[in-house]
Amino acid sequence: MQVLDQIDEWPVAFAAAGFVDSGGNVTTRGDRARAVRMASVSKPVVALAVLVAAEEGVIDLDEPAGPPGSTVRHLLAHASGLPFEGTTPIGQPGRRRIYSNEAFRVLGDHLSARAEMPFVDYVTAAVSAPLGVEIDPRGDPGSGMHASLDDVLAIGRELLRPTLLAPETLDEMTGVQFSGLTGVLPDHGRFDPLDWGLGVQLNTATPTWMGARASPRAFGHFGGSGTFLWVDPDAGVVCAVLTTREFGEWAKDAWPRLSDDVLEELVGSG
């Protein structure tokens, strides 16, 4: 049995999974070309577009955006004080890690205004076209994009070895923003701290959806539509899953097992 074959046993109508090893070789299972909703795996794509804009001088990460006292950086790091849904802040910027879809809607509008072009066009021009992928950025910026497994793995490769961003920008993206903030990781509970980069969740000391073998430097995102993408720079590995079943207990069991088995196969116990 190959490591990815286990997705055939998952209680889902559709699943596709794949990984990229340290040599750049791609292994997949399932329909790698079928596009499905990525849900919150959309957020790293938004972050890439925003960071390209920052490098181009279209925006500054520390310019005001969102609620009073909030910046683009706060919005990307779920530290703006905006709630999961809704436009009324429930906290002060930089005080708590409040996971927020609303923050990414604000980011989409802010980027569109600063770039003087529709958000979807900027994402296509800044991310999709250069990477040769067909991500559909229409819909809610932080949860509505659609993509295939091949597309998501390409985003993962970019997050491992950047071509759109300078290496130092990727380092900032995957470094802790507003260190020490307490927060709730959706469907996993409270973490103190809950570290976040710019549009990506950083691995937690207590294993969650990335599994127990992922290094402390691993990062990525999971989506409520049953999707995930993680990147482990220490192992040089990218792993992604797309399904059409909402995240739930099935995923809490299946995803860490798959992730651990992928790293066991590619890296071993060492």
C-alpha positions in Angstrom: 0.0 0.0 0.0 1.3 3.4 -0.9 1.2 6.1 1.7 -1.5 8.2 -0.2 -3.7 5.2 -0.8 -5.3 5.7 2.7 -7.4 8.6 1.3 -9.4 5.9 -0.5 -10.7 4.8 2.9 -11.8 8.3 4.0 -15.5 9.0 4.5 -15.6 11.6 1.8 -17.2 11.7 -1.7 -14.1 13.2 -3.3 -10.5 13.3 -2.1 -7.2 14.2 -3.8 -3.9 14.3 -2.0 -0.3 14.8 -2.9 3.2 15.7 -1.7 6.4 17.2 -3.1 9.6 15.7 -1.7 12.9 17.5 -1.1 14.0 16.7 -4.7 10.9 18.3 -6.2 9.3 15.1 -7.2 5.5 15.1 -7.0 3.4 12.1 -5.9 -0.4 12.3 -6.0 -3.5 10.2 -5.5 -7.0 11.1 -6.8 -8.1 13.5 -9.5 -5.3 16.1 -9.4 -7.0 18.4 -12.0 -10.4 18.8 -10.4 -10.9 22.2 -8.9 -12.8 22.5 -5.6 -13.3 25.2 -3.0 -10.2 25.6 -0.9 -12.0 27.5 1.9 -9.3 29.0 4.1 -6.5 27.6 2.1 -7.3 30.7 0.1 -5.7 32.8 2.8 -2.0 32.0 1.9 -2.8 32.9 -1.7 -4.2 36.3 -0.5 -1.0 36.7 1.5 1.2 36.0 -1.5 -0.6 38.7 -3.5 -0.4 41.2 -0.6 3.3 40.5 -0.2 4.0 40.9 -3.9 2.2 44.2 -3.7 4.4 45.2 -0.7 7.5 44.4 -2.7 6.2 46.4 -5.6 5.5 49.4 -3.3 1.8 49.2 -3.9 1.2 48.8 -0.2 3.2 48.9 3.0 2.6 46.1 5.6 2.5 48.7 8.4 0.1 51.1 6.8 -3.3 51.6 8.4 -6.0 49.1 7.2 -9.1 47.8 9.0 -10.2 49.0 12.4 -8.5 52.0 14.1 -5.0 51.1 15.1 -4.9 48.1 12.8 -2.5 47.7 9.8 -2.1 45.3 6.9 0.2 43.3 9.0 -2.4 43.0 11.8 -5.0 41.8 9.2 -2.7 39.1 7.8 -1.8 37.8 11.2 -5.4 37.7 12.7 -4.4 40.4 15.2 -6.6 43.3 14.0 -9.4 42.7 16.6 -12.0 41.9 13.9 -14.2 38.8 14.7 -14.5 35.7 12.7 -17.4 37.2 10.9 -18.7 40.8 11.1 -17.3 44.3 10.8 -17.4 45.3 14.5 -14.1 44.8 16.3 -14.2 42.6 19.4 -10.7 43.4 20.6 -7.8 45.9 20.2 -5.2 45.4 17.5 -2.3 43.3 18.6 -3.8 42.1 21.8 -5.3 38.7 20.9 -5.1 36.2 18.0 -8.7 36.4 16.8 -9.2 34.2 13.7 -11.0 36.4 11.2 -12.5 35.8 7.7 -13.5 39.5 7.9 -9.9 40.6 8.0 -9.3 39.0 4.6 -12.3 40.7 3.1 -10.8 44.0 4.3 -7.5 43.0 2.8 -9.1 42.2 -0.5 -10.8 45.6 -0.6 -7.6 47.4 0.6 -5.4 45.8 -2.0 -7.9 46.5 -4.7 -8.1 50.2 -3.8 -4.3 50.6 -3.5 -3.6 48.7 -6.8 -6.5 50.5 -8.5 -7.7 47.2 -10.0 -10.1 44.5 -8.9 -8.8 42.1 -6.3 -9.3 39.1 -8.5 -7.3 40.6 -11.3 -4.4 41.4 -9.0 -4.3 37.9 -7.7 -4.3 36.5 -11.2 -1.6 38.9 -12.4 0.6 38.6 -9.3 0.3 35.0 -8.3 -1.6 32.7 -10.7 -0.2 33.8 -14.0 3.5 33.8 -12.9 3.1 30.4 -11.3 1.2 29.0 -14.3 -1.8 27.9 -12.1 -5.5 28.3 -12.6 -6.7 29.4 -9.2 -10.1 31.0 -9.4 -10.0 33.9 -6.9 -13.6 34.9 -7.2 -15.8 34.8 -4.2 -14.8 35.6 -0.6 -11.1 36.4 -0.5 -10.3 34.4 2.5 -12.4 31.3 1.9 -13.9 31.3 -1.6 -11.1 30.5 -4.0 -11.2 27.3 -6.1 -8.2 25.3 -7.2 -7.0 21.8 -8.1 -4.5 19.7 -6.3 -1.9 20.6 -8.8 -2.5 24.3 -8.2 -2.3 23.9 -4.4 0.9 21.9 -4.6 2.3 24.7 -6.8 1.5 27.2 -4.1 3.2 25.0 -1.6 6.3 24.8 -3.8 6.3 28.6 -4.0 6.1 28.8 -0.2 9.0 26.4 0.1 11.3 27.9 -2.5 10.0 31.4 -3.5 10.1 32.8 -7.0 7.6 35.5 -6.6 9.0 36.9 -3.3 12.5 37.7 -2.1 13.7 35.1 0.4 13.7 37.6 3.2 10.0 38.4 2.5 9.2 34.7 2.8 11.1 34.6 6.0 8.9 37.4 7.3 5.8 35.7 6.1 6.7 32.5 8.0 8.0 34.2 11.1 6.0 34.9 14.2 4.0 38.1 14.0 2.9 39.8 17.2 4.6 37.2 19.4 3.0 35.7 22.5 -0.7 36.3 21.5 -3.2 33.8 22.9 -5.9 32.6 20.5 -8.3 29.9 19.5 -7.4 27.7 16.5 -10.7 26.9 14.8 -12.0 23.5 15.8 -8.9 22.8 17.9 -9.3 25.0 20.9 -7.2 27.6 22.8 -3.5 27.9 22.4 -1.1 30.1 24.5 0.6 31.3 22.4 -1.1 30.8 19.0 1.7 31.8 16.6 0.8 33.1 13.2 2.8 34.4 10.3 1.5 36.6 7.5 -1.4 34.6 6.2 -0.1 31.2 7.4 -0.5 29.3 10.6 2.7 28.3 12.3 3.0 24.8 13.7 1.9 24.4 17.3 3.9 22.7 20.1 1.0 20.4 20.7 0.3 18.5 17.5 -2.9 19.3 15.6 -3.8 18.9 12.0 -0.2 18.9 10.7 0.6 15.8 12.7 3.3 15.0 15.2 6.3 14.7 12.8 6.2 18.1 11.3 9.1 20.3 12.4 8.6 23.4 14.6 9.2 25.5 11.5 6.3 23.9 9.5 3.5 26.2 8.5 0.4 26.2 6.3 -3.4 26.4 6.5 -6.4 24.2 6.6 -9.9 24.9 5.3 -13.4 24.2 6.5 -14.3 22.6 3.2 -11.9 19.7 4.1 -8.7 21.0 2.6 -5.2 21.6 3.8 -1.7 22.6 2.7 1.4 22.4 4.9 5.0 23.1 4.1 7.9 21.8 6.2 11.1 23.7 5.3 13.3 21.5 7.5 12.2 18.4 5.6 11.9 20.2 2.3 8.4 18.7 1.9 5.0 20.0 0.8 1.7 18.2 1.4 -1.8 19.0 0.4 -5.3 17.5 0.5 -8.5 18.6 -1.2 -11.9 17.0 -0.3 -15.5 18.0 -0.6 -16.5 17.1 3.0 -16.6 19.7 5.7 -13.9 19.6 8.3 -14.8 17.5 11.3 -13.8 14.7 13.6 -13.0 12.5 10.5 -10.3 15.0 9.5 -8.8 15.3 13.0 -8.1 11.6 12.8 -7.2 11.2 9.1 -5.1 14.3 8.4 -2.4 13.9 11.2 -2.0 10.2 10.3 -1.5 11.0 6.6 0.9 13.8 7.4 3.0 11.7 9.8 3.1 8.8 7.3 4.2 11.1 4.5 7.1 12.5 6.6 8.0 9.0 7.8 8.2 7.8 4.2 10.2 10.7 3.0 12.4 11.6 6.0 12.2 8.5 8.3 12.7 8.5 12.0 15.8 10.7 11.7 
